[in-house]
Amino acid sequence: MAKYSYKQRLEAVMKVTEKHMSCKAVGRLLGCGDTHVRRWVKRYENFGVEGLIRKPRISPMIMKTMNILLSTIQKIVKNFKTIT
């Protein structure tokens, strides 16, 4: 699966919104499907340029580890408060 930069996504959206090109035509230029372009346009319409920024994803295993760590820290802090 190809990843597209923020700049590429923004340029694609601008071609659709300002130059009135079709999502299919823009997709062909970029080498991706029109579904990608439609999704970017929708995100742009709903959230502005912020919607085109890729957000990092955290794996479920890392999330589980972080939750266990947070829980442990909270217990330590709670125990420390009862001691002092």
C-alpha positions, 0 to 999 in steps of 0.5 A: 500500500502506497503512502502519500505525503501531506503535500500530495494529499493537499495538492490532490484535494486542491485539484478537486476543489479548486480546479474542479477535476474529478476524483478519478482523474486526480487519482490517475495522476497520483497513481491511486484509486479515486476512493483515496481522493474522495476520502481526502476531500471529505476529510478536508471538507470536515476538518480543513487541512488538519484532516489531511495530516496522518495520525500515528497509530499505536499497536494494541500491544503497546496500548495494553502495556501503556495501560498496565504501566499507568495503572501501576503508577497510579497504585504507587502514587496512591500508596505513597499518599497513604504512607505520607 
